[in-house]
Amino acid sequence: MIIKNIKWKIQTEDFKQSLAIDLETNIDNQNMRELEKAQELLSLGKKVEITIKEYKKKRSLDANGMLWVILQAIAEKLGTTKDLVYLEMLDRYGVFTHIVVKPEVVEKVKKEWKITRELGEVVVNGKMGIQLQCYFGSSTYDSKEFSKLLEGVIYEAKELEIETITPREKAELLTKWESKN
């Protein structure tokens, strides 16, 4: 759907809120629902927070399905679970960031990430903190990040002599995924 010149102005008794969007772009159904929800909240006098970010292609459900099939095969070969294999593959091929947190919240922060690794104490602005390496789950990956993960998992499967997909099948899955996103 192409949206042109959206303008919403909503005024409440105690303060004025307005949302004006003047653009021409493709808006998918989910984003349109989010815009409608913002309009509804504003009309009820609620405060809203809107985030605008650069569009990045998401991963394909077909490619994601293939990832989990291969993870299951690796798990069976190693006598473990696909979830544990998934975490190991994220550790090897996944996307991570570094953060510094207060020592008293380290365990709480660890619960929010798929994998975390404590890298040690650091001093920032005269205060002691703990540096963590935190891995994102693959559901947040763009096409380049997901492709790297899938290639790594395929490599690991081949090392274990597990049949996977051919390079052609992999290319077709990624192409199909890119055309949907």
Secondary structure as the mmCIF struct_conf table of DSSP 4:
data_model
#
loop_
_struct_conf.conf_type_id
_struct_conf.id
_struct_conf.beg_label_comp_id
_struct_conf.beg_label_asym_id
_struct_conf.beg_label_seq_id
_struct_conf.end_label_comp_id
_struct_conf.end_label_asym_id
_struct_conf.end_label_seq_id
STRN STRN1 ILE A 2 GLN A 11
BEND BEND1 GLU A 13 ASP A 14
STRN STRN2 LYS A 16 ASN A 26
HELX_RH_AL_P HELX_RH_AL_P1 ASN A 29 SER A 43
TURN_TY1_P TURN_TY1_P1 LEU A 44 GLY A 45
HELX_LH_PP_P HELX_LH_PP_P1 LYS A 57 LYS A 57
STRN STRN3 LYS A 58 LYS A 58
HELX_LH_PP_P HELX_LH_PP_P2 ARG A 59 SER A 60
HELX_RH_AL_P HELX_RH_AL_P2 LEU A 61 LEU A 78
TURN_TY1_P TURN_TY1_P2 GLY A 79 GLY A 79
BEND BEND2 THR A 80 THR A 80
HELX_RH_AL_P HELX_RH_AL_P3 LYS A 82 TYR A 93
STRN STRN4 PHE A 96 VAL A 101
HELX_RH_3T_P HELX_RH_3T_P1 PRO A 103 VAL A 105
HELX_RH_AL_P HELX_RH_AL_P4 VAL A 106 LYS A 110
TURN_TY1_P TURN_TY1_P3 LYS A 111 GLU A 112
BEND BEND3 TRP A 113 LYS A 114
STRN STRN5 ILE A 115 VAL A 124
TURN_TY1_P TURN_TY1_P4 ASN A 125 GLY A 126
STRN STRN6 LYS A 127 TYR A 135
HELX_LH_PP_P HELX_LH_PP_P3 PHE A 136 GLY A 137
HELX_RH_3T_P HELX_RH_3T_P2 SER A 138 THR A 140
STRN STRN7 ASP A 142 ASP A 142
HELX_RH_AL_P HELX_RH_AL_P5 SER A 143 GLU A 159
TURN_TY1_P TURN_TY1_P5 LEU A 160 GLU A 161
HELX_RH_AL_P HELX_RH_AL_P6 PRO A 167 LYS A 180
#
